[in-house]
């Protein structure tokens, strides 16, 4: 129900790469919303962070987010993008 969703769908974009601060708040809420809208998700583990602790960050990355998308490092995501351009 946002312009962003409309803009992505009108361009046939179905996968979102997510990074950002506040893993347990901002990143998590974005992931939940994107999942509810049926987007494929790639969460960039080392490009997110928590203001609380590494323990909180790791809990989300290891236990919650893999149920909703692919959790990858920045180098893995860059490699995926480079390989997709070869197709």
C-alpha positions in Angstrom: 0.0 0.0 0.0 2.9 2.3 -0.6 4.4 4.0 -3.6 7.6 2.0 -3.1 5.7 -1.3 -3.5 4.0 0.1 -6.7 7.3 1.3 -8.1 9.0 -2.0 -7.5 6.2 -4.1 -8.9 5.8 -1.9 -12.0 9.5 -2.6 -12.8 9.0 -6.4 -12.2 11.3 -6.2 -9.2 10.6 -9.2 -6.9 13.8 -9.3 -4.8 15.0 -6.8 -2.2 18.4 -6.6 -0.7 18.1 -5.3 2.9 20.7 -3.7 5.2 20.6 -1.0 7.8 20.8 -0.1 11.5 18.8 -1.4 14.4 18.6 -5.0 13.3 15.8 -5.8 15.8 13.6 -2.7 15.0 14.1 -1.1 11.6 15.6 -4.0 9.7 13.2 -6.5 11.2 10.1 -4.4 10.5 11.2 -3.9 6.9 11.7 -7.6 6.5 8.4 -8.5 8.0 6.6 -6.0 5.7 8.4 -7.2 2.6 7.8 -10.8 3.4 4.1 -10.0 3.9 4.1 -8.5 0.4 5.7 -11.7 -1.1 9.1 -10.2 -2.0 12.2 -12.4 -2.1 14.6 -11.1 0.5 18.4 -11.0 0.8 19.5 -9.7 4.2 23.1 -8.5 4.3 24.4 -9.7 7.6 27.5 -7.6 8.0 25.7 -4.5 6.7 23.2 -4.5 9.6 23.8 -3.7 13.2 22.1 -3.6 16.6 22.4 -0.8 19.2 21.9 -3.4 21.9 24.5 -6.1 21.4 26.0 -8.6 19.0 23.9 -11.2 20.7 20.7 -9.6 19.7 21.9 -9.1 16.1 23.2 -12.7 15.8 19.9 -14.1 17.2 17.9 -12.4 14.4 20.5 -13.3 11.7 20.8 -16.9 12.8 17.2 -17.8 13.9 14.6 -15.3 12.6 15.7 -13.9 9.3 16.6 -17.3 7.6 13.0 -18.2 7.9 12.0 -15.2 5.7 14.9 -14.8 3.3 18.6 -15.5 2.5 21.1 -14.1 5.0 24.4 -13.4 3.2 27.5 -11.3 3.7 28.3 -8.3 1.6 30.9 -10.2 -0.4 28.4 -13.0 -1.1 25.8 -10.5 -2.3 28.3 -8.7 -4.5 29.3 -12.1 -6.0 25.6 -12.9 -6.6 25.1 -9.6 -8.4 28.2 -10.1 -10.6 27.2 -13.6 -11.5 23.6 -12.5 -12.4 25.0 -9.9 -14.8 26.8 -12.6 -16.7 23.5 -14.3 -17.6 
